[in-house]
């Protein structure tokens, strides 16, 4: 799973610390998210997407090949 | 903030105990005791480092703990527990092959567990906790 947090943050000229404060986490969590070293909880993903006024799937991008296929 | 203060107080108590132990002359100065004291100081240093991180978060008006820090702690703890089982197996294996007394072996095992946790925590921090 990748994400567009860095790109969206740059568009809004928002620092990592400011975004972290807005969604109620530590700056380190935003760093980990941007580096792809952490997959957020549904709640955090929702809060971040809500802040950027975008649906979750436009902020967090699933690699179709890596995504688990639904069981038959 | 309370937990941060408790971390600093416990660290100070451990250092004070080590200093008192040394002053009272219980440290013979052999290599085994030096390793134990050194390891204890590394663990105290780790606790102080965590305390400083928490203070910095407080200064930046961030939460001291969030979902990432809790997950890192959980992943590091579970990994350390798993590795510690093998550590104790190793301690049991060497117990009859060494001249060390039982209390020294138990002390070394406990310190070893703390070191294993420290290494796991560093490892999880470096690698991340991505669950694919």
N, CA and C atoms of all chains as a GROMACS GRO file, in nm:
protein
  612
    1UNK      N    1   0.085  -0.120   0.000
    1UNK     CA    2   0.000   0.000   0.000
    1UNK      C    3   0.088   0.124   0.000
    2UNK      N    4   0.060   0.215  -0.091
    2UNK     CA    5   0.133   0.342  -0.091
    2UNK      C    6   0.034   0.454  -0.057
    3UNK      N    7   0.085   0.573  -0.043
    3UNK     CA    8  -0.006   0.684  -0.013
    3UNK      C    9   0.044   0.814  -0.074
    4UNK      N   10  -0.046   0.912  -0.077
    4UNK     CA   11  -0.012   1.041  -0.138
    4UNK      C   12  -0.002   1.151  -0.032
    5UNK      N   13   0.028   1.113   0.089
    5UNK     CA   14   0.027   1.212   0.198
    5UNK      C   15   0.128   1.324   0.173
    6UNK      N   16   0.249   1.284   0.132
    6UNK     CA   17   0.354   1.384   0.111
    6UNK      C   18   0.312   1.485   0.003
    7UNK      N   19   0.258   1.432  -0.105
    7UNK     CA   20   0.215   1.516  -0.218
    7UNK      C   21   0.101   1.611  -0.174
    8UNK      N   22   0.004   1.556  -0.105
    8UNK     CA   23  -0.111   1.637  -0.062
    8UNK      C   24  -0.070   1.741   0.043
    9UNK      N   25   0.023   1.700   0.127
    9UNK     CA   26   0.074   1.792   0.230
    9UNK      C   27   0.148   1.908   0.165
   10UNK      N   28   0.226   1.876   0.062
   10UNK     CA   29   0.300   1.981  -0.009
   10UNK      C   30   0.204   2.079  -0.077
   11UNK      N   31   0.096   2.026  -0.132
   11UNK     CA   32  -0.004   2.111  -0.200
   11UNK      C   33  -0.064   2.212  -0.103
   12UNK      N   34  -0.086   2.167   0.018
   12UNK     CA   35  -0.147   2.255   0.119
   12UNK      C   36  -0.042   2.332   0.199
   13UNK      N   37   0.086   2.312   0.165
   13UNK     CA   38   0.197   2.376   0.236
   13UNK      C   39   0.188   2.350   0.388
   14UNK      N   40   0.171   2.222   0.416
   14UNK     CA   41   0.149   2.181   0.555
   14UNK      C   42   0.272   2.101   0.601
   15UNK      N   43   0.321   2.131   0.719
   15UNK     CA   44   0.437   2.055   0.769
   15UNK      C   45   0.390   1.922   0.829
   16UNK      N   46   0.485   1.832   0.848
   16UNK     CA   47   0.451   1.702   0.908
   16UNK      C   48   0.394   1.722   1.048
   17UNK      N   49   0.453   1.815   1.123
   17UNK     CA   50   0.408   1.839   1.260
   17UNK      C   51   0.266   1.894   1.262
   18UNK      N   52   0.238   1.985   1.168
   18UNK     CA   53   0.102   2.044   1.162
   18UNK      C   54  -0.001   1.937   1.129
   19UNK      N   55   0.030   1.851   1.030
   19UNK     CA   56  -0.064   1.745   0.995
   19UNK      C   57  -0.082   1.648   1.113
   20UNK      N   58   0.031   1.619   1.178
   20UNK     CA   59   0.025   1.528   1.294
   20UNK      C   60  -0.068   1.584   1.401
   21UNK      N   61  -0.055   1.713   1.427
   21UNK     CA   62  -0.142   1.776   1.528
   21UNK      C   63  -0.288   1.773   1.486
   22UNK      N   64  -0.311   1.796   1.356
   22UNK     CA   65  -0.449   1.800   1.306
   22UNK      C   66  -0.519   1.664   1.318
   23UNK      N   67  -0.442   1.556   1.302
   23UNK     CA   68  -0.506   1.424   1.309
   23UNK      C   69  -0.478   1.354   1.442
   24UNK      N   70  -0.408   1.423   1.532
   24UNK     CA   71  -0.391   1.371   1.669
   24UNK      C   72  -0.291   1.258   1.685
   25UNK      N   73  -0.183   1.262   1.605
   25UNK     CA   74  -0.076   1.163   1.623
   25UNK      C   75   0.058   1.236   1.637
   26UNK      N   76   0.165   1.158   1.658
   26UNK     CA   77   0.298   1.219   1.668
   26UNK      C   78   0.356   1.238   1.527
   27UNK      N   79   0.448   1.334   1.517
   27UNK     CA   80   0.510   1.363   1.387
   27UNK      C   81   0.576   1.237   1.329
   28UNK      N   82   0.633   1.156   1.417
   28UNK     CA   83   0.700   1.034   1.374
   28UNK      C   84   0.605   0.942   1.295
   29UNK      N   85   0.479   0.941   1.334
   29UNK     CA   86   0.381   0.856   1.266
   29UNK      C   87   0.363   0.902   1.122
   30UNK      N   88   0.358   1.034   1.101
   30UNK     CA   89   0.346   1.088   0.965
   30UNK      C   90   0.471   1.052   0.884
   31UNK      N   91   0.588   1.061   0.949
   31UNK     CA   92   0.715   1.025   0.881
   31UNK      C   93   0.710   0.879   0.837
   32UNK      N   94   0.668   0.792   0.928
   32UNK     CA   95   0.659   0.648   0.897
   32UNK      C   96   0.559   0.623   0.784
   33UNK      N   97   0.446   0.694   0.787
   33UNK     CA   98   0.344   0.677   0.682
   33UNK      C   99   0.400   0.719   0.547
   34UNK      N  100   0.468   0.833   0.544
   34UNK     CA  101   0.521   0.883   0.417
   34UNK      C  102   0.630   0.793   0.361
   35UNK      N  103   0.705   0.731   0.450
   35UNK     CA  104   0.812   0.640   0.405
   35UNK      C  105   0.757   0.502   0.370
   36UNK      N  106   0.628   0.479   0.395
   36UNK     CA  107   0.568   0.349   0.367
   36UNK      C  108   0.609   0.242   0.466
   37UNK      N  109   0.650   0.285   0.587
   37UNK     CA  110   0.693   0.188   0.688
   37UNK      C  111   0.582   0.153   0.786
   38UNK      N  112   0.465   0.208   0.765
   38UNK     CA  113   0.355   0.183   0.857
   38UNK      C  114   0.222   0.193   0.783
   39UNK      N  115   0.135   0.098   0.804
   39UNK     CA  116  -0.001   0.106   0.751
   39UNK      C  117  -0.093   0.157   0.862
   40UNK      N  118  -0.162   0.267   0.838
   40UNK     CA  119  -0.240   0.328   0.946
   40UNK      C  120  -0.365   0.247   0.980
   41UNK      N  121  -0.420   0.277   1.097
   41UNK     CA  122  -0.549   0.217   1.132
   41UNK      C  123  -0.655   0.281   1.043
   42UNK      N  124  -0.770   0.219   1.038
   42UNK     CA  125  -0.880   0.272   0.957
   42UNK      C  126  -0.918   0.411   1.005
   43UNK      N  127  -0.914   0.429   1.137
   43UNK     CA  128  -0.950   0.559   1.196
   43UNK      C  129  -0.854   0.670   1.150
   44UNK      N  130  -0.724   0.639   1.156
   44UNK     CA  131  -0.625   0.740   1.117
   44UNK      C  132  -0.634   0.768   0.967
   45UNK      N  133  -0.650   0.662   0.888
   45UNK     CA  134  -0.664   0.679   0.742
   45UNK      C  135  -0.785   0.768   0.712
   46UNK      N  136  -0.893   0.744   0.783
   46UNK     CA  137  -1.015   0.823   0.766
   46UNK      C  138  -0.990   0.969   0.803
   47UNK      N  139  -0.922   0.990   0.915
   47UNK     CA  140  -0.897   1.128   0.961
   47UNK      C  141  -0.808   1.204   0.863
   48UNK      N  142  -0.707   1.135   0.810
   48UNK     CA  143  -0.616   1.201   0.714
   48UNK      C  144  -0.692   1.235   0.585
   49UNK      N  145  -0.767   1.137   0.537
   49UNK     CA  146  -0.843   1.159   0.413
   49UNK      C  147  -0.945   1.272   0.432
   50UNK      N  148  -1.006   1.274   0.549
   50UNK     CA  149  -1.107   1.377   0.579
   50UNK      C  150  -1.041   1.515   0.581
   51UNK      N  151  -0.921   1.521   0.636
   51UNK     CA  152  -0.851   1.649   0.640
   51UNK      C  153  -0.826   1.702   0.498
   52UNK      N  154  -0.786   1.612   0.407
   52UNK     CA  155  -0.758   1.654   0.269
   52UNK      C  156  -0.886   1.661   0.184
   53UNK      N  157  -0.999   1.636   0.246
   53UNK     CA  158  -1.130   1.637   0.178
   53UNK      C  159  -1.131   1.544   0.056
   54UNK      N  160  -1.077   1.426   0.074
   54UNK     CA  161  -1.072   1.327  -0.032
   54UNK      C  162  -1.119   1.193   0.022
   55UNK      N  163  -1.171   1.104  -0.066
   55UNK     CA  164  -1.203   0.970  -0.016
   55UNK      C  165  -1.074   0.894   0.018
   56UNK      N  166  -1.084   0.799   0.110
   56UNK     CA  167  -0.966   0.724   0.156
   56UNK      C  168  -0.889   0.663   0.038
   57UNK      N  169  -0.963   0.609  -0.060
   57UNK     CA  170  -0.894   0.539  -0.170
   57UNK      C  171  -0.815   0.632  -0.260
   58UNK      N  172  -0.835   0.762  -0.244
   58UNK     CA  173  -0.754   0.856  -0.324
   58UNK      C  174  -0.630   0.902  -0.248
   59UNK      N  175  -0.629   0.873  -0.120
   59UNK     CA  176  -0.510   0.908  -0.040
   59UNK      C  177  -0.423   0.784  -0.022
   60UNK      N  178  -0.485   0.673   0.009
   60UNK     CA  179  -0.412   0.546   0.028
   60UNK      C  180  -0.440   0.456  -0.092
   61UNK      N  181  -0.332   0.423  -0.162
   61UNK     CA  182  -0.347   0.350  -0.288
   61UNK      C  183  -0.306   0.204  -0.269
   62UNK      N  184  -0.396   0.116  -0.304
   62UNK     CA  185  -0.367  -0.028  -0.293
   62UNK      C  186  -0.309  -0.078  -0.424
   63UNK      N  187  -0.203  -0.154  -0.410
   63UNK     CA  188  -0.146  -0.219  -0.527
   63UNK      C  189  -0.237  -0.338  -0.559
   64UNK      N  190  -0.303  -0.337  -0.675
   64UNK     CA  191  -0.401  -0.441  -0.709
   64UNK      C  192  -0.344  -0.582  -0.703
   65UNK      N  193  -0.218  -0.594  -0.746
   65UNK     CA  194  -0.156  -0.727  -0.748
   65UNK      C  195  -0.128  -0.778  -0.608
   66UNK      N  196  -0.096  -0.683  -0.520
   66UNK     CA  197  -0.062  -0.724  -0.384
   66UNK      C  198  -0.185  -0.745  -0.297
   67UNK      N  199  -0.296  -0.680  -0.340
   67UNK     CA  200  -0.417  -0.688  -0.259
   67UNK      C  201  -0.472  -0.831  -0.256
   68UNK      N  202  -0.516  -0.879  -0.139
   68UNK     CA  203  -0.569  -1.015  -0.133
   68UNK      C  204  -0.698  -1.028  -0.213
   69UNK      N  205  -0.710  -1.138  -0.285
   69UNK     CA  206  -0.829  -1.158  -0.366
   69UNK      C  207  -0.941  -1.214  -0.278
   70UNK      N  208  -1.066  -1.172  -0.304
   70UNK     CA  209  -1.177  -1.224  -0.222
   70UNK      C  210  -1.190  -1.376  -0.239
   71UNK      N  211  -1.222  -1.442  -0.128
   71UNK     CA  212  -1.234  -1.587  -0.137
   71UNK      C  213  -1.354  -1.627  -0.221
   72UNK      N  214  -1.338  -1.736  -0.289
   72UNK     CA  215  -1.447  -1.780  -0.380
   72UNK      C  216  -1.559  -1.846  -0.302
   73UNK      N  217   0.242   1.238   3.133
   73UNK     CA  218   0.354   1.301   3.205
   73UNK      C  219   0.393   1.220   3.329
   74UNK      N  220   0.291   1.158   3.393
   74UNK     CA  221   0.318   1.079   3.513
   74UNK      C  222   0.411   0.962   3.480
   75UNK      N  223   0.383   0.897   3.367
   75UNK     CA  224   0.464   0.782   3.327
   75UNK      C  225   0.608   0.824   3.300
   76UNK      N  226   0.625   0.943   3.243
   76UNK     CA  227   0.760   0.994   3.214
   76UNK      C  228   0.836   1.014   3.345
   77UNK      N  229   0.767   1.073   3.443
   77UNK     CA  230   0.832   1.096   3.574
   77UNK      C  231   0.869   0.962   3.637
   78UNK      N  232   0.777   0.864   3.629
   78UNK     CA  233   0.804   0.730   3.686
   78UNK      C  234   0.927   0.668   3.618
   79UNK      N  235   0.938   0.686   3.485
   79UNK     CA  236   1.053   0.630   3.412
   79UNK      C  237   1.183   0.692   3.462
   80UNK      N  238   1.183   0.824   3.483
   80UNK     CA  239   1.305   0.891   3.530
   80UNK      C  240   1.338   0.849   3.674
   81UNK      N  241   1.234   0.837   3.757
   81UNK     CA  242   1.256   0.799   3.897
   81UNK      C  243   1.315   0.658   3.905
   82UNK      N  244   1.257   0.564   3.827
   82UNK     CA  245   1.308   0.426   3.830
   82UNK      C  246   1.452   0.422   3.778
   83UNK      N  247   1.480   0.498   3.672
   83UNK     CA  248   1.617   0.503   3.618
   83UNK      C  249   1.714   0.555   3.724
   84UNK      N  250   1.672   0.662   3.793
   84UNK     CA  251   1.758   0.720   3.897
   84UNK      C  252   1.781   0.620   4.010
   85UNK      N  253   1.676   0.544   4.046
   85UNK     CA  254   1.689   0.444   4.153
   85UNK      C  255   1.787   0.333   4.113
   86UNK      N  256   1.779   0.292   3.987
   86UNK     CA  257   1.872   0.186   3.940
   86UNK      C  258   2.015   0.236   3.945
   87UNK      N  259   2.038   0.360   3.897
   87UNK     CA  260   2.173   0.416   3.899
   87UNK      C  261   2.221   0.431   4.043
   88UNK      N  262   2.133   0.480   4.132
   88UNK     CA  263   2.170   0.495   4.273
   88UNK      C  264   2.206   0.360   4.335
   89UNK      N  265   2.129   0.255   4.300
   89UNK     CA  266   2.159   0.122   4.354
   89UNK      C  267   2.295   0.073   4.306
   90UNK      N  268   2.324   0.098   4.178
   90UNK     CA  269   2.454   0.056   4.124
   90UNK      C  270   2.569   0.130   4.192
   91UNK      N  271   2.548   0.261   4.215
   91UNK     CA  272   2.652   0.341   4.280
   91UNK      C  273   2.673   0.292   4.423
   92UNK      N  274   2.563   0.268   4.496
   92UNK     CA  275   2.574   0.218   4.633
   92UNK      C  276   2.643   0.082   4.637
   93UNK      N  277   2.608  -0.002   4.541
   93UNK     CA  278   2.667  -0.136   4.530
   93UNK      C  279   2.820  -0.123   4.513
   94UNK      N  280   2.859  -0.027   4.427
   94UNK     CA  281   3.002  -0.007   4.402
   94UNK      C  282   3.072   0.051   4.525
   95UNK      N  283   3.005   0.149   4.591
   95UNK     CA  284   3.066   0.214   4.708
   95UNK      C  285   3.086   0.114   4.821
   96UNK      N  286   2.987   0.027   4.840
   96UNK     CA  287   2.995  -0.073   4.947
   96UNK      C  288   3.098  -0.182   4.917
   97UNK      N  289   3.154  -0.176   4.798
   97UNK     CA  290   3.261  -0.270   4.764
   97UNK      C  291   3.215  -0.406   4.722
   98UNK      N  292   3.087  -0.417   4.679
   98UNK     CA  293   3.037  -0.547   4.635
   98UNK      C  294   3.079  -0.580   4.492
   99UNK      N  295   3.129  -0.477   4.421
   99UNK     CA  296   3.174  -0.504   4.285
   99UNK      C  297   3.321  -0.545   4.292
  100UNK      N  298   3.347  -0.670   4.258
  100UNK     CA  299   3.484  -0.722   4.267
  100UNK      C  300   3.570  -0.671   4.152
  101UNK      N  301   3.505  -0.626   4.046
  101UNK     CA  302   3.579  -0.572   3.933
  101UNK      C  303   3.616  -0.676   3.830
  102UNK      N  304   3.556  -0.797   3.842
  102UNK     CA  305   3.586  -0.896   3.738
  102UNK      C  306   3.501  -0.868   3.613
  103UNK      N  307   3.537  -0.934   3.507
  103UNK     CA  308   3.476  -0.906   3.376
  103UNK      C  309   3.325  -0.933   3.377
  104UNK      N  310   3.284  -1.038   3.449
  104UNK     CA  311   3.142  -1.075   3.455
  104UNK      C  312   3.058  -0.963   3.517
  105UNK      N  313   3.108  -0.906   3.627
  105UNK     CA  314   3.033  -0.797   3.693
  105UNK      C  315   3.035  -0.671   3.609
  106UNK      N  316   3.148  -0.647   3.544
  106UNK     CA  317   3.157  -0.528   3.458
  106UNK      C  318   3.054  -0.536   3.344
  107UNK      N  319   3.038  -0.656   3.287
  107UNK     CA  320   2.939  -0.674   3.178
  107UNK      C  321   2.798  -0.647   3.232
  108UNK      N  322   2.771  -0.699   3.353
  108UNK     CA  323   2.637  -0.680   3.413
  108UNK      C  324   2.610  -0.532   3.440
  109UNK      N  325   2.710  -0.463   3.498
  109UNK     CA  326   2.692  -0.320   3.528
  109UNK      C  327   2.677  -0.242   3.397
  110UNK      N  328   2.761  -0.275   3.298
  110UNK     CA  329   2.755  -0.207   3.168
  110UNK      C  330   2.620  -0.225   3.103
  111UNK      N  331   2.570  -0.350   3.105
  111UNK     CA  332   2.440  -0.380   3.045
  111UNK      C  333   2.329  -0.302   3.117
  112UNK      N  334   2.338  -0.299   3.251
  112UNK     CA  335   2.237  -0.225   3.328
  112UNK      C  336   2.237  -0.077   3.289
  113UNK      N  337   2.358  -0.022   3.271
  113UNK     CA  338   2.367   0.120   3.235
  113UNK      C  339   2.310   0.145   3.094
  114UNK      N  340   2.332   0.050   3.003
  114UNK     CA  341   2.276   0.064   2.867
  114UNK      C  342   2.124   0.065   2.875
  115UNK      N  343   2.068  -0.023   2.958
  115UNK     CA  344   1.922  -0.031   2.971
  115UNK      C  345   1.867   0.097   3.036
  116UNK      N  346   1.938   0.147   3.137
  116UNK     CA  347   1.897   0.273   3.200
  116UNK      C  348   1.903   0.386   3.096
  117UNK      N  349   2.009   0.386   3.016
  117UNK     CA  350   2.023   0.486   2.910
  117UNK      C  351   1.906   0.482   2.814
  118UNK      N  352   1.861   0.360   2.782
  118UNK     CA  353   1.746   0.341   2.692
  118UNK      C  354   1.620   0.400   2.755
  119UNK      N  355   1.601   0.373   2.885
  119UNK     CA  356   1.483   0.425   2.955
  119UNK      C  357   1.486   0.579   2.958
  120UNK      N  358   1.606   0.634   2.983
  120UNK     CA  359   1.618   0.781   2.985
  120UNK      C  360   1.590   0.838   2.846
  121UNK      N  361   1.640   0.769   2.742
  121UNK     CA  362   1.615   0.813   2.604
  121UNK      C  363   1.464   0.815   2.574
  122UNK      N  364   1.395   0.709   2.616
  122UNK     CA  365   1.249   0.704   2.596
  122UNK      C  366   1.181   0.819   2.671
  123UNK      N  367   1.230   0.845   2.793
  123UNK     CA  368   1.175   0.955   2.873
  123UNK      C  369   1.195   1.089   2.805
  124UNK      N  370   1.315   1.107   2.746
  124UNK     CA  371   1.343   1.233   2.675
  124UNK      C  372   1.252   1.248   2.553
  125UNK      N  373   1.230   1.136   2.482
  125UNK     CA  374   1.138   1.140   2.366
  125UNK      C  375   0.998   1.182   2.409
  126UNK      N  376   0.955   1.129   2.524
  126UNK     CA  377   0.821   1.163   2.575
  126UNK      C  378   0.814   1.310   2.614
  127UNK      N  379   0.924   1.360   2.676
  127UNK     CA  380   0.927   1.502   2.714
  127UNK      C  381   0.921   1.591   2.590
  128UNK      N  382   0.994   1.548   2.485
  128UNK     CA  383   0.995   1.626   2.361
  128UNK      C  384   0.855   1.629   2.299
  129UNK      N  385   0.788   1.514   2.302
  129UNK     CA  386   0.651   1.509   2.250
  129UNK      C  387   0.561   1.604   2.328
  130UNK      N  388   0.582   1.606   2.459
  130UNK     CA  389   0.502   1.694   2.546
  130UNK      C  390   0.528   1.840   2.510
  131UNK      N  391   0.656   1.873   2.484
  131UNK     CA  392   0.693   2.010   2.451
  131UNK      C  393   0.632   2.051   2.316
  132UNK      N  394   0.626   1.956   2.223
  132UNK     CA  395   0.570   1.983   2.090
  132UNK      C  396   0.417   1.971   2.088
  133UNK      N  397   0.361   1.950   2.206
  133UNK     CA  398   0.215   1.934   2.222
  133UNK      C  399   0.162   1.817   2.139
  134UNK      N  400   0.243   1.712   2.130
  134UNK     CA  401   0.199   1.589   2.064
  134UNK      C  402   0.155   1.491   2.172
  135UNK      N  403   0.075   1.391   2.136
  135UNK     CA  404   0.047   1.287   2.237
  135UNK      C  405   0.175   1.207   2.266
  136UNK      N  406   0.196   1.171   2.391
  136UNK     CA  407   0.315   1.094   2.427
  136UNK      C  408   0.313   0.956   2.363
  137UNK      N  409   0.192   0.904   2.344
  137UNK     CA  410   0.176   0.773   2.279
  137UNK      C  411   0.068   0.786   2.172
  138UNK      N  412   0.090   0.721   2.062
  138UNK     CA  413  -0.016   0.714   1.961
  138UNK      C  414  -0.018   0.572   1.905
  139UNK      N  415  -0.097   0.552   1.799
  139UNK     CA  416  -0.113   0.414   1.751
  139UNK      C  417   0.017   0.354   1.702
  140UNK      N  418   0.107   0.435   1.645
  140UNK     CA  419   0.234   0.380   1.596
  140UNK      C  420   0.324   0.337   1.712
  141UNK      N  421   0.339   0.426   1.812
  141UNK     CA  422   0.427   0.392   1.925
  141UNK      C  423   0.376   0.269   2.000
  142UNK      N  424   0.242   0.258   2.012
  142UNK     CA  425   0.185   0.140   2.079
  142UNK      C  426   0.211   0.014   1.997
  143UNK      N  427   0.200   0.028   1.864
  143UNK     CA  428   0.221  -0.088   1.778
  143UNK      C  429   0.369  -0.130   1.779
  144UNK      N  430   0.459  -0.031   1.779
  144UNK     CA  431   0.603  -0.062   1.784
  144UNK      C  432   0.633  -0.136   1.913
  145UNK      N  433   0.578  -0.087   2.023
  145UNK     CA  434   0.600  -0.150   2.155
  145UNK      C  435   0.544  -0.292   2.156
  146UNK      N  436   0.426  -0.309   2.098
  146UNK     CA  437   0.361  -0.441   2.096
  146UNK      C  438   0.441  -0.539   2.012
  147UNK      N  439   0.484  -0.494   1.893
  147UNK     CA  440   0.559  -0.581   1.802
  147UNK      C  441   0.695  -0.617   1.864
  148UNK      N  442   0.760  -0.516   1.924
  148UNK     CA  443   0.891  -0.540   1.986
  148UNK      C  444   0.877  -0.636   2.105
  149UNK      N  445   0.770  -0.618   2.183
  149UNK     CA  446   0.748  -0.705   2.300
  149UNK      C  447   0.725  -0.848   2.257
  150UNK      N  448   0.642  -0.868   2.155
  150UNK     CA  449   0.612  -1.005   2.114
  150UNK      C  450   0.735  -1.073   2.056
  151UNK      N  451   0.813  -0.997   1.980
  151UNK     CA  452   0.936  -1.051   1.922
  151UNK      C  453   1.037  -1.085   2.032
  152UNK      N  454   1.048  -0.994   2.130
  152UNK     CA  455   1.143  -1.014   2.241
  152UNK      C  456   1.102  -1.136   2.324
  153UNK      N  457   0.973  -1.154   2.345
  153UNK     CA  458   0.925  -1.270   2.420
  153UNK      C  459   0.964  -1.399   2.350
  154UNK      N  460   0.943  -1.400   2.220
  154UNK     CA  461   0.973  -1.519   2.138
  154UNK      C  462   1.123  -1.552   2.146
  155UNK      N  463   1.205  -1.449   2.132
  155UNK     CA  464   1.351  -1.472   2.134
  155UNK      C  465   1.396  -1.510   2.275
  156UNK      N  466   1.331  -1.451   2.377
  156UNK     CA  467   1.370  -1.478   2.516
  156UNK      C  468   1.353  -1.625   2.554
  157UNK      N  469   1.255  -1.690   2.493
  157UNK     CA  470   1.236  -1.834   2.521
  157UNK      C  471   1.364  -1.910   2.485
  158UNK      N  472   1.421  -1.875   2.368
  158UNK     CA  473   1.545  -1.941   2.326
  158UNK      C  474   1.663  -1.897   2.413
  159UNK      N  475   1.658  -1.772   2.460
  159UNK     CA  476   1.764  -1.724   2.550
  159UNK      C  477   1.766  -1.809   2.678
  160UNK      N  478   1.645  -1.834   2.734
  160UNK     CA  479   1.638  -1.913   2.858
  160UNK      C  480   1.676  -2.059   2.833
  161UNK      N  481   1.643  -2.109   2.715
  161UNK     CA  482   1.688  -2.245   2.679
  161UNK      C  483   1.840  -2.250   2.679
  162UNK      N  484   1.902  -2.144   2.624
  162UNK     CA  485   2.048  -2.137   2.620
  162UNK      C  486   2.105  -2.128   2.761
  163UNK      N  487   2.040  -2.047   2.847
  163UNK     CA  488   2.086  -2.035   2.987
  163UNK      C  489   2.077  -2.171   3.056
  164UNK      N  490   1.966  -2.243   3.031
  164UNK     CA  491   1.952  -2.377   3.091
  164UNK      C  492   2.062  -2.471   3.041
  165UNK      N  493   2.093  -2.458   2.911
  165UNK     CA  494   2.195  -2.544   2.851
  165UNK      C  495   2.332  -2.519   2.913
  166UNK      N  496   2.366  -2.392   2.935
  166UNK     CA  497   2.501  -2.362   2.986
  166UNK      C  498   2.509  -2.370   3.139
  167UNK      N  499   2.392  -2.387   3.205
  167UNK     CA  500   2.393  -2.382   3.352
  167UNK      C  501   2.483  -2.489   3.415
  168UNK      N  502   2.488  -2.608   3.355
  168UNK     CA  503   2.574  -2.712   3.413
  168UNK      C  504   2.712  -2.717   3.348
  169UNK      N  505   2.736  -2.625   3.258
  169UNK     CA  506   2.867  -2.623   3.190
  169UNK      C  507   2.952  -2.505   3.236
  170UNK      N  508   2.899  -2.428   3.331
  170UNK     CA  509   2.971  -2.310   3.376
  170UNK      C  510   2.983  -2.312   3.529
  171UNK      N  511   3.076  -2.232   3.579
  171UNK     CA  512   3.096  -2.226   3.725
  171UNK      C  513   3.010  -2.118   3.789
  172UNK      N  514   2.931  -2.047   3.707
  172UNK     CA  515   2.849  -1.937   3.760
  172UNK      C  516   2.743  -1.990   3.856
  173UNK      N  517   2.714  -1.908   3.960
  173UNK     CA  518   2.610  -1.949   4.055
  173UNK      C  519   2.472  -1.925   3.992
  174UNK      N  520   2.372  -1.989   4.052
  174UNK     CA  521   2.236  -1.981   3.995
  174UNK      C  522   2.187  -1.837   3.990
  175UNK      N  523   2.211  -1.759   4.100
  175UNK     CA  524   2.158  -1.622   4.100
  175UNK      C  525   2.226  -1.535   3.994
  176UNK      N  526   2.353  -1.565   3.965
  176UNK     CA  527   2.422  -1.490   3.859
  176UNK      C  528   2.363  -1.524   3.722
  177UNK      N  529   2.332  -1.652   3.703
  177UNK     CA  530   2.273  -1.695   3.576
  177UNK      C  531   2.135  -1.634   3.555
  178UNK      N  532   2.056  -1.633   3.663
  178UNK     CA  533   1.921  -1.575   3.654
  178UNK      C  534   1.932  -1.425   3.625
  179UNK      N  535   2.025  -1.359   3.694
  179UNK     CA  536   2.047  -1.215   3.670
  179UNK      C  537   2.088  -1.190   3.526
  180UNK      N  538   2.179  -1.272   3.477
  180UNK     CA  539   2.225  -1.256   3.338
  180UNK      C  540   2.109  -1.280   3.241
  181UNK      N  541   2.024  -1.378   3.272
  181UNK     CA  542   1.909  -1.406   3.186
  181UNK      C  543   1.813  -1.289   3.182
  182UNK      N  544   1.788  -1.229   3.298
  182UNK     CA  545   1.695  -1.115   3.303
  182UNK      C  546   1.753  -0.995   3.228
  183UNK      N  547   1.882  -0.970   3.251
  183UNK     CA  548   1.946  -0.860   3.177
  183UNK      C  549   1.944  -0.889   3.027
  184UNK      N  550   1.965  -1.015   2.993
  184UNK     CA  551   1.961  -1.056   2.852
  184UNK      C  552   1.826  -1.028   2.791
  185UNK      N  553   1.719  -1.055   2.867
  185UNK     CA  554   1.583  -1.028   2.817
  185UNK      C  555   1.566  -0.879   2.788
  186UNK      N  556   1.620  -0.796   2.880
  186UNK     CA  557   1.609  -0.651   2.860
  186UNK      C  558   1.685  -0.607   2.735
  187UNK      N  559   1.804  -0.666   2.715
  187UNK     CA  560   1.883  -0.632   2.596
  187UNK      C  561   1.812  -0.678   2.469
  188UNK      N  562   1.753  -0.797   2.476
  188UNK     CA  563   1.678  -0.849   2.359
  188UNK      C  564   1.563  -0.755   2.326
  189UNK      N  565   1.492  -0.707   2.428
  189UNK     CA  566   1.382  -0.615   2.404
  189UNK      C  567   1.434  -0.486   2.339
  190UNK      N  568   1.546  -0.435   2.392
  190UNK     CA  569   1.605  -0.311   2.338
  190UNK      C  570   1.638  -0.330   2.190
  191UNK      N  571   1.702  -0.442   2.157
  191UNK     CA  572   1.739  -0.468   2.017
  191UNK      C  573   1.615  -0.484   1.929
  192UNK      N  574   1.512  -0.552   1.982
  192UNK     CA  575   1.388  -0.569   1.905
  192UNK      C  576   1.322  -0.434   1.880
  193UNK      N  577   1.322  -0.349   1.981
  193UNK     CA  578   1.260  -0.217   1.969
  193UNK      C  579   1.332  -0.136   1.861
  194UNK      N  580   1.466  -0.139   1.864
  194UNK     CA  581   1.544  -0.067   1.763
  194UNK      C  582   1.514  -0.125   1.624
  195UNK      N  583   1.511  -0.259   1.617
  195UNK     CA  584   1.484  -0.326   1.489
  195UNK      C  585   1.348  -0.287   1.432
  196UNK      N  586   1.245  -0.289   1.516
  196UNK     CA  587   1.110  -0.256   1.469
  196UNK      C  588   1.104  -0.109   1.426
  197UNK      N  589   1.176  -0.022   1.499
  197UNK     CA  590   1.179   0.120   1.463
  197UNK      C  591   1.244   0.141   1.327
  198UNK      N  592   1.350   0.064   1.301
  198UNK     CA  593   1.422   0.081   1.174
  198UNK      C  594   1.342   0.022   1.059
  199UNK      N  595   1.292  -0.099   1.078
  199UNK     CA  596   1.223  -0.169   0.969
  199UNK      C  597   1.080  -0.118   0.950
  200UNK      N  598   1.017  -0.076   1.057
  200UNK     CA  599   0.877  -0.032   1.048
  200UNK      C  600   0.784  -0.146   1.087
  201UNK      N  601   0.656  -0.115   1.093
  201UNK     CA  602   0.560  -0.217   1.136
  201UNK      C  603   0.452  -0.235   1.031
  202UNK      N  604   0.498  -0.245   0.908
  202UNK     CA  605   0.403  -0.258   0.798
  202UNK      C  606   0.343  -0.397   0.799
  203UNK      N  607   0.213  -0.408   0.812
  203UNK     CA  608   0.149  -0.539   0.807
  203UNK      C  609   0.083  -0.558   0.671
  204UNK      N  610   0.147  -0.639   0.590
  204UNK     CA  611   0.096  -0.657   0.452
  204UNK      C  612  -0.002  -0.772   0.451
   0.00000   0.00000   0.00000
